[in-house]
Amino acid sequence: MQFKSSQTTCLILILGLFSAFSHSLPTKNSQHARHIPRQDIKTPLGLDVSDLDLSDISPIEDGWLELDNDDGDGNDLGSSSVSNANGYLGSIGSGQAAQNGDSLEGSSAACSLTGCVTSAAASNANKTSTSSTSSGGRARRQHCTYNKIYHNYTINIIDAMTVAMIENPLAIASVSLGQHPSHALPEKIAAAVANDFSAVEIVYADLAAYAASQGRLSTLEDAAREIGDLCATQNISILSLNPFKNFEGHRSPLEDRLKTARHWIEIAHLLKAKYVQVPSQFDRDDSCGNEDVMVSELQGLADLAAEIAPQVGIAYEAVAWGCYVDTWQDSLRIVQCVDRPNFGLCLDSFHVAARLWGDNTAESGKKEGDVQGILGASLTEFVNNCPMDRIFYMQLSDGERYAPPLSPEHKFYDSTFPPALTWSRHTRPFPLEVEMGGYMPVLDIAKAWLVDKKWKGYVSFEIFDWRMRDEENGPVLNAQRGRRSWEKLIAAIQ
């Protein structure tokens, strides 16, 4: 079996480190153990496992298995069960298994920071084994088939783990940390840092409010520099400046829109933000709907960003109430037509669910028809067909169920808003916050995106919760809600 040398060194070091804290399992003496040649192991995590000498796993003549302490190759892997107290690495097992008729119960799992590699050996005939691996401190069970081939044992994991190790950097929008005037931007950033978020998305209105709070001599540019420096000092990135809306295909003069775009890009540059987020056009009364025009103008936007701030990309998002672009397929088509390396996708679970699955004007809270099947087909198409290099980042949120449904009598009703916009503006809690009314299939979407698609880039919480308008519901509490939501989501996926 082959493993990259750096990964091998890391794994052996981890095993060696934790062996100091191990407790022994009953094993047989290995002095008469014959060493089997290297084994080929296909892991479910897509790891390039190379050059890890699994001759350290030796069968014992009476049916016991153990990790060989010393076969002369310098890899002393030990033969005991090791568990890290903080739970992050999970367990590193002994490689010991008992023979029970036609099955073996294995306890061998080597867990590294980048994933888990199952390692075990079988007895002298084809056997089916259940081996426990752990990822992020949470064990999963997977079935393995062991085949004897000329004294080699080829291990094929036939029941692939449903959960790859989820290690996405987590971000949160500034608006999702509080919406009361007293909830200042620096306080929001501090709360995000304290709760281990890797990045923040800066909402333009939050930055403008902070600039205004600093007095008449402070400009928006001054505020952007200060917030950018603050984030750098706190070791937290700025994922985006958002939302730069109703740009493409609008009937207002293009020169004016490009002037505004230049301002946004310059502010993003001062913030050291990675992206300017652009929601799809939703001003139906003042937009043309001509896709050729929309693509041409978005190409101009991308070229402008490349000219004045090469490190700032344009993240294009299909919103559920978009006039012409309201699905991920639509937004991908636009991205491919724009055909610029700095122009890619921002995907938002709320917009996917609100467009295909949910309805805040219906008693059931769902659209008519087989909504689960429709959503599932869309997610499958995404996993199979969406190019990974066109995805810039992903956003997650839940949706609060309207009971009673949205109507002119509802406190959030606005006759000028599409129902989905009202839903988004007021009632988007963190994922899986059922106590806040959340009921969207965000778990299904997250599984498709993070596990099936294997997205490893930024995941951001974009939450719009009316409760955050209360002064007492401030940044610290909301950052803690976000952290709990993420942990609950990961546990549910696993």
C-alpha positions as CSV (number, residue, x, y, z in Angstrom):
1,M,0.0,0.0,0.0
2,Q,1.3,3.4,-0.8
3,F,1.3,6.6,1.2
4,K,2.9,10.0,0.5
5,S,6.0,10.3,2.7
6,S,4.8,13.5,4.5
7,Q,1.5,11.8,5.4
8,T,3.3,8.7,6.5
9,T,5.6,10.6,8.8
10,C,2.6,12.5,10.2
11,L,0.6,9.3,10.8
12,I,3.5,7.5,12.4
13,L,4.3,10.4,14.7
14,I,0.7,10.6,15.8
15,L,0.6,6.9,16.5
16,G,3.9,7.1,18.4
17,L,2.7,10.1,20.4
18,F,-0.5,8.6,21.5
19,S,1.0,5.2,22.3
20,A,2.5,6.8,25.4
21,F,-1.0,7.2,26.8
22,S,-2.4,3.9,25.7
23,H,-3.9,1.0,27.6
24,S,-3.2,-2.5,26.5
25,L,-5.7,-4.9,24.9
26,P,-5.2,-8.7,25.2
27,T,-2.9,-9.8,22.4
28,K,-1.0,-12.9,21.5
29,N,2.7,-13.0,21.4
30,S,3.9,-12.1,17.9
31,Q,7.2,-13.8,17.9
32,H,6.0,-16.6,15.6
33,A,3.9,-14.2,13.4
34,R,4.7,-14.4,9.8
35,H,4.7,-11.0,8.0
36,I,2.4,-10.5,5.1
37,P,3.4,-8.3,2.2
38,R,2.1,-4.8,1.8
39,Q,-1.6,-4.4,1.2
40,D,-3.6,-2.2,-1.1
41,I,-6.3,-0.3,0.7
42,K,-8.9,1.9,-1.0
43,T,-10.0,4.5,1.5
44,P,-13.4,6.2,1.4
45,L,-11.9,9.6,1.9
46,G,-10.2,9.8,-1.4
47,L,-6.8,9.8,0.3
48,D,-3.7,9.0,-1.7
49,V,-2.5,6.3,0.7
50,S,1.0,5.3,-0.4
51,D,4.0,3.7,1.1
52,L,2.7,3.0,4.6
53,D,4.1,-0.4,5.4
54,L,1.2,-2.6,6.5
55,S,3.4,-5.6,7.0
56,D,3.2,-4.1,10.5
57,I,-0.2,-5.8,10.7
58,S,0.5,-9.5,11.2
59,P,-1.9,-12.5,11.4
60,I,-1.4,-14.8,14.4
61,E,-1.6,-18.5,13.9
62,D,-4.4,-19.1,16.4
63,G,-6.7,-16.5,14.8
64,W,-5.7,-13.3,16.8
65,L,-4.5,-10.3,14.9
66,E,-2.2,-7.6,16.2
67,L,-0.1,-4.7,15.1
68,D,3.5,-6.0,15.0
69,N,5.7,-4.1,17.5
70,D,8.9,-4.6,15.5
71,D,9.4,-6.2,12.1
72,G,12.8,-4.7,11.6
73,D,11.5,-1.8,9.4
74,G,11.7,0.8,12.2
75,N,7.9,1.3,12.4
76,D,6.9,0.4,15.9
77,L,3.2,0.8,15.8
78,G,2.4,-0.9,19.1
79,S,-0.6,-3.1,19.9
80,S,-2.8,-1.1,22.2
81,S,-5.9,1.0,22.0
82,V,-5.3,4.8,22.2
83,S,-7.9,7.5,22.7
84,N,-7.2,11.2,22.7
85,A,-8.8,12.8,25.7
86,N,-10.0,15.9,23.8
87,G,-11.8,13.7,21.2
88,Y,-10.5,15.5,18.2
89,L,-8.5,12.6,16.8
90,G,-10.9,10.0,18.0
91,S,-9.3,6.5,18.6
92,I,-6.3,4.8,17.2
93,G,-7.0,1.1,17.6
94,S,-4.9,-1.9,18.2
95,G,-5.4,-3.8,15.0
96,Q,-6.7,-6.7,17.1
97,A,-9.7,-8.7,15.9
98,A,-11.5,-11.8,17.1
99,Q,-12.4,-14.6,14.8
100,N,-16.1,-15.5,15.1
101,G,-17.2,-18.0,12.5
102,D,-17.4,-16.2,9.2
103,S,-17.0,-12.7,10.6
104,L,-14.3,-10.7,12.3
105,E,-14.9,-7.8,14.6
106,G,-12.0,-5.4,14.0
107,S,-10.9,-2.5,16.1
108,S,-8.2,-1.0,14.0
109,A,-8.3,2.5,12.8
110,A,-5.5,4.9,12.2
111,C,-6.8,8.4,12.3
112,S,-4.8,11.4,11.0
113,L,-5.6,15.1,10.9
114,T,-6.6,14.7,7.3
115,G,-8.7,11.6,7.5
116,C,-9.0,8.1,8.7
117,V,-7.2,5.1,7.2
118,T,-8.7,1.7,8.1
119,S,-6.0,-0.9,8.8
120,A,-6.7,-4.5,9.7
121,A,-5.9,-8.0,8.6
122,A,-8.0,-11.1,8.2
123,S,-7.7,-14.7,9.0
124,N,-6.9,-17.4,6.4
125,A,-10.2,-17.3,4.4
126,N,-12.5,-14.7,2.9
127,K,-14.2,-13.0,5.8
128,T,-16.5,-10.0,6.4
129,S,-15.4,-7.6,9.0
130,T,-16.8,-4.6,10.7
131,S,-14.1,-2.0,11.4
132,S,-14.6,1.2,13.4
133,T,-13.0,4.4,12.2
134,S,-13.3,7.8,13.7
135,S,-13.5,11.3,12.3
136,G,-13.6,14.4,14.4
137,G,-14.1,12.3,17.5
138,R,-17.3,10.6,16.2
139,A,-17.0,7.0,15.3
140,R,-18.6,5.5,12.2
141,R,-18.8,1.8,11.3
142,Q,-18.0,0.5,7.9
143,H,-18.1,-2.9,6.4
144,C,-14.9,-4.3,4.8
145,T,-14.3,-7.4,2.8
146,Y,-11.0,-9.2,3.2
147,N,-9.8,-11.5,0.4
148,K,-6.9,-13.8,0.7
149,I,-4.7,-13.6,-2.4
150,Y,-1.4,-15.5,-2.3
151,H,-0.8,-14.6,1.3
152,N,-1.7,-11.0,0.6
153,Y,-4.9,-9.5,2.0
154,T,-6.5,-6.8,-0.3
155,I,-8.8,-4.7,1.8
156,N,-11.7,-3.2,-0.2
157,I,-14.0,-0.9,1.7
158,I,-17.3,-1.7,0.0
159,D,-19.5,0.4,2.2
160,A,-18.0,3.8,1.7
161,M,-18.2,6.1,4.6
162,T,-21.2,8.4,4.3
163,V,-19.2,11.1,6.0
164,A,-15.9,12.4,4.8
165,M,-14.0,14.5,7.4
166,I,-15.7,17.9,7.3
167,E,-13.0,20.6,7.8
168,N,-14.5,23.6,6.0
169,P,-13.4,27.0,7.2
170,L,-16.5,28.6,8.7
171,A,-17.6,32.2,8.1
172,I,-20.5,34.3,9.3
173,A,-22.1,37.4,7.9
174,S,-21.8,40.6,10.1
175,V,-25.6,41.0,9.8
176,S,-26.0,37.5,11.4
177,L,-24.2,38.6,14.6
178,G,-26.8,41.3,15.5
179,Q,-29.0,43.9,13.9
180,H,-29.5,46.5,16.7
181,P,-27.8,49.8,16.3
182,S,-25.8,49.1,19.4
183,H,-24.3,46.0,17.8
184,A,-21.1,47.6,16.5
185,L,-19.0,46.0,13.8
186,P,-15.8,45.6,16.0
187,E,-17.9,43.8,18.6
188,K,-19.3,41.5,16.0
189,I,-15.8,40.6,14.8
190,A,-14.6,40.0,18.3
191,A,-17.5,37.6,18.9
192,A,-16.8,35.7,15.7
193,V,-13.1,35.4,16.7
194,A,-14.0,34.1,20.2
195,N,-16.2,31.4,18.7
196,D,-13.6,30.1,16.2
197,F,-15.0,31.5,13.0
198,S,-12.4,31.7,10.3
199,A,-13.9,34.6,8.4
200,V,-16.6,37.2,8.3
201,E,-18.7,38.6,5.5
202,I,-19.0,42.4,5.9
203,V,-22.4,43.8,5.0
204,Y,-22.0,47.2,3.4
205,A,-24.6,48.7,5.7
206,D,-22.7,47.6,8.8
207,L,-19.6,49.1,7.5
208,A,-21.4,52.4,6.7
209,A,-23.0,52.4,10.2
210,Y,-19.6,52.0,11.8
211,A,-18.1,54.8,9.7
212,A,-20.9,57.1,10.7
213,S,-20.4,56.2,14.4
214,Q,-16.8,57.5,14.1
215,G,-17.7,61.1,13.4
216,R,-17.9,63.3,10.4
217,L,-14.2,63.2,9.7
218,S,-14.3,59.4,9.2
219,T,-15.0,58.2,5.7
220,L,-16.1,54.8,4.5
221,E,-12.6,54.3,3.2
222,D,-11.1,55.0,6.6
223,A,-13.6,52.6,8.2
224,A,-12.7,49.9,5.6
225,R,-9.0,50.3,6.3
226,E,-9.6,50.1,10.1
227,I,-11.8,47.0,9.9
228,G,-9.4,45.3,7.5
229,D,-6.5,45.9,9.9
230,L,-8.6,44.8,12.9
231,C,-9.4,41.5,11.2
232,A,-5.8,41.0,10.2
233,T,-4.7,41.6,13.8
234,Q,-7.4,39.2,15.1
235,N,-6.3,36.6,12.5
236,I,-9.8,36.4,10.9
237,S,-10.3,36.8,7.2
238,I,-12.9,38.9,5.4
239,L,-14.7,36.6,3.0
240,S,-16.8,39.1,1.2
241,L,-18.4,42.6,1.0
242,N,-22.1,42.2,0.2
243,P,-24.6,42.6,-1.3
244,F,-23.9,44.5,-4.5
245,K,-27.4,44.1,-6.0
246,N,-29.4,44.9,-9.1
247,F,-26.4,45.5,-11.3
248,E,-26.7,43.3,-14.5
249,G,-29.3,44.2,-17.1
250,H,-30.6,47.3,-15.2
251,R,-32.1,50.1,-17.2
252,S,-30.1,52.8,-15.3
253,P,-27.1,54.1,-17.2
254,L,-24.3,51.5,-17.2
255,E,-21.7,54.3,-16.6
256,D,-23.4,55.0,-13.3
257,R,-23.5,51.4,-12.3
258,L,-19.9,50.9,-13.1
259,K,-19.0,53.9,-11.0
260,T,-20.8,52.4,-8.1
261,A,-19.1,49.1,-8.8
262,R,-15.7,50.7,-8.7
263,H,-16.5,52.1,-5.3
264,W,-17.5,48.7,-4.0
265,I,-14.5,47.0,-5.4
266,E,-12.2,49.6,-3.9
267,I,-13.8,49.2,-0.5
268,A,-13.4,45.4,-0.8
269,H,-9.8,46.0,-1.6
270,L,-9.3,48.2,1.5
271,L,-11.0,45.5,3.6
272,K,-8.7,42.8,2.1
273,A,-11.9,40.9,1.2
274,K,-11.8,37.9,-1.1
275,Y,-15.0,38.7,-2.9
276,V,-17.8,41.1,-3.7
277,Q,-21.0,39.2,-3.6
278,V,-23.5,40.0,-6.4
279,P,-27.1,38.7,-6.0
280,S,-28.9,38.0,-9.3
281,Q,-31.1,40.8,-10.7
282,F,-34.5,41.1,-9.0
283,D,-35.7,44.6,-10.0
284,R,-38.2,43.4,-12.6
285,D,-39.6,46.9,-13.3
286,D,-36.2,48.4,-14.2
287,S,-34.3,45.6,-15.8
288,C,-34.3,44.4,-19.4
289,G,-34.2,40.7,-19.1
290,N,-31.8,40.3,-22.0
291,E,-29.3,37.7,-21.1
292,D,-26.8,38.8,-23.7
293,V,-26.8,42.3,-22.1
294,M,-26.6,40.8,-18.6
295,V,-23.6,38.7,-19.5
296,S,-21.8,41.5,-21.2
297,E,-22.3,43.8,-18.2
298,L,-21.1,41.2,-15.8
299,Q,-18.0,40.7,-17.9
300,G,-17.4,44.4,-17.6
301,L,-17.8,44.1,-13.8
302,A,-15.3,41.2,-13.6
303,D,-12.8,43.0,-15.9
304,L,-13.1,46.1,-13.7
305,A,-12.3,44.1,-10.6
306,A,-9.3,42.4,-12.3
307,E,-8.0,45.8,-13.2
308,I,-8.2,47.7,-9.9
309,A,-8.2,44.8,-7.3
310,P,-6.9,41.6,-8.8
311,Q,-7.3,39.7,-5.5
312,V,-11.0,40.5,-5.3
313,G,-13.3,38.1,-7.1
314,I,-17.0,38.4,-8.0
315,A,-19.2,35.8,-6.3
316,Y,-22.5,35.6,-8.2
317,E,-25.6,34.3,-6.3
318,A,-28.9,33.1,-7.7
319,V,-31.6,34.4,-5.3
320,A,-35.0,32.6,-5.1
321,W,-36.9,35.7,-6.1
322,G,-34.6,36.6,-9.0
323,C,-36.3,37.9,-12.1
324,Y,-34.2,35.9,-14.6
325,V,-31.7,33.9,-12.6
326,D,-33.2,32.0,-9.6
327,T,-31.6,28.5,-9.6
328,W,-28.0,27.3,-9.2
329,Q,-28.3,26.0,-12.8
330,D,-29.1,29.5,-14.1
331,S,-26.3,31.1,-12.1
332,L,-23.8,28.5,-13.4
333,R,-24.9,29.2,-17.0
334,I,-24.3,32.9,-16.4
335,V,-20.9,32.2,-14.8
336,Q,-19.9,30.0,-17.7
337,C,-21.0,32.6,-20.2
338,V,-19.1,35.4,-18.4
339,D,-16.1,33.1,-18.6
340,R,-13.7,35.1,-16.4
341,P,-11.5,33.4,-13.8
342,N,-12.5,35.9,-11.1
343,F,-16.2,35.4,-11.6
344,G,-17.8,32.4,-9.8
345,L,-20.6,31.1,-7.8
346,C,-21.9,31.8,-4.3
347,L,-24.4,29.1,-3.4
348,D,-27.0,29.6,-0.7
349,S,-29.0,26.8,0.8
350,F,-31.9,29.1,1.6
351,H,-32.4,30.1,-2.0
352,V,-32.2,26.5,-3.2
353,A,-34.8,25.4,-0.6
354,A,-37.1,28.4,-1.0
355,R,-37.1,28.1,-4.8
356,L,-37.7,24.3,-5.0
357,W,-39.1,23.1,-1.7
358,G,-40.6,25.7,0.7
359,D,-43.5,28.1,0.5
360,N,-44.2,30.6,3.3
361,T,-47.7,31.3,1.9
362,A,-48.9,27.7,2.2
363,E,-50.4,26.0,5.2
364,S,-48.0,23.0,4.7
365,G,-45.0,25.2,4.5
366,K,-44.1,23.4,1.2
367,K,-44.8,23.8,-2.4
368,E,-47.2,21.4,-4.1
369,G,-45.9,18.2,-5.7
370,D,-43.0,15.9,-4.9
371,V,-40.8,18.6,-3.4
372,Q,-38.4,16.1,-1.9
373,G,-37.9,14.4,-5.2
374,I,-37.5,17.7,-7.0
375,L,-34.9,18.9,-4.5
376,G,-33.1,15.5,-4.6
377,A,-32.9,15.6,-8.3
378,S,-31.4,19.1,-8.3
379,L,-28.9,18.1,-5.7
380,T,-27.8,15.1,-7.6
381,E,-27.4,17.1,-10.7
382,F,-25.3,19.6,-8.8
383,V,-23.1,16.9,-7.4
384,N,-22.6,15.4,-10.8
385,N,-22.4,18.4,-13.1
386,C,-21.3,21.6,-11.3
387,P,-17.6,22.3,-11.8
388,M,-15.8,22.6,-8.5
389,D,-13.6,25.3,-9.8
390,R,-16.6,27.6,-10.5
391,I,-17.7,27.5,-6.8
392,F,-16.3,30.4,-4.7
393,Y,-18.1,29.7,-1.5
394,M,-21.3,28.4,0.1
395,Q,-23.8,29.8,2.5
396,L,-26.1,28.0,4.9
397,S,-29.2,29.0,6.8
398,D,-32.6,27.6,7.8
399,G,-36.0,29.0,7.1
400,E,-38.6,29.7,9.8
401,R,-42.0,28.2,9.1
402,Y,-44.9,30.7,8.9
403,A,-47.8,29.6,11.0
404,P,-50.1,31.1,10.1
405,P,-48.8,31.5,6.5
406,L,-47.8,34.9,5.1
407,S,-50.8,37.1,4.3
408,P,-51.6,40.8,4.3
409,E,-52.3,40.5,8.0
410,H,-48.9,39.1,8.9
411,K,-46.5,41.4,10.8
412,F,-43.8,40.9,8.1
413,Y,-46.0,41.3,5.1
414,D,-44.9,43.9,2.5
415,S,-46.9,44.2,-0.7
416,T,-43.8,45.4,-2.6
417,F,-41.8,42.2,-1.7
418,P,-42.1,38.8,-3.2
419,P,-43.0,36.3,-0.5
420,A,-39.5,34.6,-0.6
421,L,-37.8,38.0,-0.1
422,T,-40.0,38.7,3.0
423,W,-39.0,35.2,4.2
424,S,-35.3,35.9,3.7
425,R,-35.3,39.4,5.1
426,H,-36.8,38.4,8.5
427,T,-36.9,34.7,9.2
428,R,-33.7,32.8,8.4
429,P,-32.4,31.2,11.6
430,F,-29.2,29.2,11.9
431,P,-29.3,25.7,10.4
432,L,-31.3,23.1,12.4
433,E,-32.6,25.7,14.9
434,V,-36.0,24.0,15.2
435,E,-36.6,25.8,18.4
436,M,-36.7,29.0,16.3
437,G,-39.1,27.5,13.7
438,G,-36.4,26.2,11.3
439,Y,-37.7,23.3,9.2
440,M,-36.0,23.6,5.8
441,P,-34.1,20.6,4.4
442,V,-30.8,22.2,5.1
443,L,-29.3,18.9,6.3
444,D,-30.0,17.3,2.9
445,I,-28.4,20.3,1.1
446,A,-25.4,20.3,3.4
447,K,-24.9,16.6,2.9
448,A,-25.0,17.0,-0.9
449,W,-22.6,19.9,-0.9
450,L,-20.1,19.0,1.8
451,V,-20.1,15.2,1.7
452,D,-21.2,14.1,-1.8
453,K,-19.6,17.0,-3.6
454,K,-16.7,17.1,-1.2
455,W,-16.6,20.8,-1.0
456,K,-13.7,21.9,1.2
457,G,-13.8,25.6,0.8
458,Y,-15.6,28.3,2.8
459,V,-19.0,27.7,4.3
460,S,-20.7,30.9,5.6
461,F,-23.7,31.5,7.8
462,E,-26.0,34.2,6.3
463,I,-28.7,34.6,8.9
464,F,-31.5,37.1,9.0
465,D,-33.4,36.7,12.2
466,W,-35.8,39.2,13.5
467,R,-34.8,38.4,17.1
468,M,-31.4,39.9,16.5
469,R,-33.0,43.3,16.3
470,D,-33.3,43.3,20.1
471,E,-30.4,44.9,21.9
472,E,-30.0,42.1,24.4
473,N,-29.7,39.6,21.5
474,G,-26.2,40.7,20.7
475,P,-23.1,39.5,18.9
476,V,-21.8,37.1,21.6
477,L,-25.1,35.2,21.9
478,N,-25.4,35.0,18.1
479,A,-21.9,33.8,17.5
480,Q,-22.5,31.1,20.1
481,R,-25.7,30.2,18.3
482,G,-23.7,29.9,15.1
483,R,-21.1,27.7,16.7
484,R,-23.7,25.4,18.2
485,S,-25.6,25.2,14.9
486,W,-22.4,24.1,13.1
487,E,-21.6,21.4,15.6
488,K,-25.2,20.2,15.5
489,L,-25.1,20.1,11.7
490,I,-21.9,18.2,11.6
491,A,-23.2,15.7,14.2
492,A,-26.4,15.2,12.2
493,I,-24.5,14.7,9.0
494,Q,-22.3,12.0,10.7
